[in-house]
C-alpha cells in the first residue's frame, strides 16, 4: 500500500509535525542573529521612504584622536548636507549608555524632525532658530528625517551608528 500523499492533498497534522521538527532543527543549527528582524524592518522602512537622501559632509572627532590599535573614537559632531538643507548634530554620551542629540537646521526654520531607529520613531519640532534635540536616545542605528514646510519631499540623513 502506497502511503505517499497526492501532490494536491490538503495540509494535515503530519505536515505540521514535519514542519515543526524542521523549524526546531533550523533554529538550533542556524538561529536568526539577535536584532536582525528589527534591523531589517528598519532598513525596509527607510528604503520605502520617498525622501531625498542627504550626504555626510563632515564628521568631527575629539581632539587628540589618532589611528592605531587604540579603542575606536566616537564622533561628537556630524554634518549632513543637501541642496536645500544642512543638518548638524552633536552627540553627547550619558552615563547610562544612551546619548543626547542636539541638532541645528540651516536655513533655520521650525520644521518637524523625526528620529528613526529600529526601536521606533520619535519626532520633535525645530524652533525658529532651527534648533532641536532628542534625549535620551538608545545607541544603535539611527537616521533623521526632516519634513519641509511645503509639499516638497522629506529629506533623510544616511543611517549612522550612535
Secondary structure, DSSP 8 states (H G I E B T S, - for coil): ------TT----HHHHHHHHHHHHHHHHHS---TTHHHHHHHHHHHHH---EE-EEEEEEE-TT---SSS----EEEEEEE-SS-EEEEEEEE-TTS-EEEEEEEES----EEEEEETTEEEEEE--TTSEEEEEEE-SSEEEEEEE-SSSS--EE---EE-
